[in-house]
Amino acid sequence: MDGVLVDVTESYRETIQRTVEHFTARRISRAEIQDWKNHGGWNDDWALSHRLITDAGVQMEYQAVVDYFNSIFHGNGSDGLILRERWIARDGLFERLAEKFQLAVFTGRLRWEAELTLKRCAPHLLFAPIVGADDVTRPKPAPEGLLKICDECRPAQHWYIGDTVDDARCAREANAPFIGIAAPSNPRYSELVDVLKAEKAVAILDDINQIERVVMP
């Protein structure tokens, strides 16, 4: 979902930066964040924030980091950075896809957070099922959430679309063809393309608006 359906540069990535800065007095760059994402195993932004704080020499309880992160991300309900998220797809794209495919989401977010953003950005679209981090015992790159979707939908043909190495590894473990997203604006664009290629992505796109050329050639 993140980086595929919605641009999270000014939401999740900015929240990581502000959280780390709050506890360490140092503002990390978005390139540094992407370096960790490209390494794999850091799909959870709470865990990544805590690790960055620890690496800066600050010992902080994990829950304190989570609480501060959420206070920025959600705010008071009307001023959280989650509201900065921008829908990426152009008008009509998912309507055309929905005529041929069932649309589903497996995300590292909590399910209610995913539903909140989808309702705000695309209330007319149906994504079902939606599987969030709170619906699985093992998060990405483990394939549990993707396998849940496949078990429920029983698709004859399917793809998993994502923008991280953890997404690619999740797809591989679930035997799902993986389509990678690497935005040219990404501060580690070339490196991201390389790692997605190494993970055997069947295609790498600039954004979701190019998806039809892969799944509906």
N, C-alpha and C positions, 0 to 999 in steps of 0.2 A: 504493500500500500504506500508506504513512505518512499518518496522519490520516484514512484511509478504513477500513482493516482494523484498525489498531492506533493507539492514542493514544500519540504520541511526545513529549508535553509534558515528561515527566520523563526522557526518554532523549535523543533528538537535540537538542531545544531546550535542555535543561539542560546537555548536553555543550558546546554552542556557548558558553553563558554561562560555564561554568567554564574553557573553553580560553581565551577572550578575557581573562577575569579573571587567569588565570595569567600571561599575557604582558604585560598592560597595567596590572594592579592596579585595573582598573575593571570593575565588573559591569554589563553592558548589560542592558536590559530585554527581556522577550519581545515587547513591542510594537515595539521597534526591529528585532528580528529579523524580525517579520512585515512591517514596512515594506519591508525588502529583498526578502522573498519576493513581496510584492505588486507590486514593481517588475518582477520577472521576470528570468530569467537567473542566478538564484542557487539552483538546485535542489541543487547540490553543497554540502553543509555544510562540507566541508573548505575549499573555495574561499571560502565566505562567512566562515568563521572567520578565514582568512588576511587577507581584505580588511578585516574589522573591526579586526584588529590593526594592519594597515598604516595605516589611516585614523586610528588613535589615535597615530600617530607612532612606532611601534615597527617596526623592520626585522628581520624574522625569516625564516629559510629556510622555504619552503613545507613541506618534508618534516618539519621539526621540529614544525610545527603539526599536521600529520597524525598524527605519532607520538604527540604528547601527547593529541590528540583520541581516538585509538584506545585509549590506555591508560586513559582514563576510560570510554569507551563499552563496551569489552570487559572491562576489568579483568583479573583473573586467571582469568576463566572462571566465577567464582561470585559476583563482586561488581560486575560492570559495570552501567552504567546501562541497558544493553539489556534487563536483566532487569526493569526497571520498566515495560516496555511492557504496555499493557492491551488485551486483545481487546475490540473495540467491539460486534460483532454479538451480538444476543440468540440464545439457543439456538433452533435450528431454521431460522433465516433462510437460511443457505447450503445447508442440506440441501434446502429447498424450491427454491431457485434452481438447484441442481445437477440437479434433475429436468427442467429445461427448457433450461438453458444450460451451455455449457462455461465453466469459470472459469479465467482466466489472469491473470498479473501481469506488468506492466512497471514496474520500480521503479528509483529512483536509487540504491538500495543495491547493494552487491556481491551477487551471486546467493546465495552461501553464507550471508550475513547474513540475507537474506530467508528462505531455507529454514530457518535456525536458529529464527527467530521463529515462522514458521508451524508448525514441528514442535512447538514448545513450547506455543503458544497454541491451535492447532487441528489436532492430529495426525490427526484422522479425516477432514479435508477434503482434496480433491485439487484443487490449482491447477496446471494444466499447459497450455502451457509457462509457466515462470517465466523472465523475461528481466531480467537485472540490468545495472548500469552497466558491468560488466566484459564483457558480451556484445555491446556496441555500440562503434563508433568515435566516434559523436557522441551525447552524452547529451541528455536533455530540455533544452530544448523541441524538439530535433530528433525526428522521428517514427520513427527507425530501429527502435527496439525494438518499437514498436506495429505497425509494418509487418511485422516478423518474425513476430509472433503471427498477424496476419491471413493472411500467406502460408502459415503452417503449418496454421491451423485452417479457413481458407476459410469464414468464417461467412456465413450468409445475412443475418443481422441482428446488429449488435453495438453496444456502447457502451463508452466509456472513462470511468472514474470517478476523479476526483482532487480535491485540495483546494488547488491552486496555479494561478497564471496560466500557469506553464510546462506544467502538465498540460493545460490548456485549449488552449494553442497547439500542443502535441504532437498532440492529438486533431484539431485543425483541419487540420494539415498531412497527417495520415493519412486525412482524410475520414471520421472517426469521430464520431458524435454524442457530445457531452461532457456528463456529469452532474457538477455541482460539489457539493462538500461544504464548508459553512461552519458550523463549530461555533459556537453562540451564546457559548461561553466564550472564543472567540478574542479577544485584546485589540484586534484591528482588524477585528472582525466586519463592521461596516457597509461599511468600505472593501473588504474581501474580497468581499462580496456584489456590490458595484458593479463590481469588476474582472472577476469571473466573468460577470456579465451582459454587460459590454462585450465579452467574448470569445465571446459567443453560446452560453452554456450552455443546453441544452434544459430543464434543471431545476436548481434549487439546493436541496439538502437540508441539514437540521441534522446528520444522520449517516446511516450506511449502513442503519440500521434502517428508513428510509423508502423504500428503493429499490424495493420491490415495487409501490408505487403508480405508479411511472414505467414499469418494464419489464414489469409484469404487471398492467395496469389491469383 
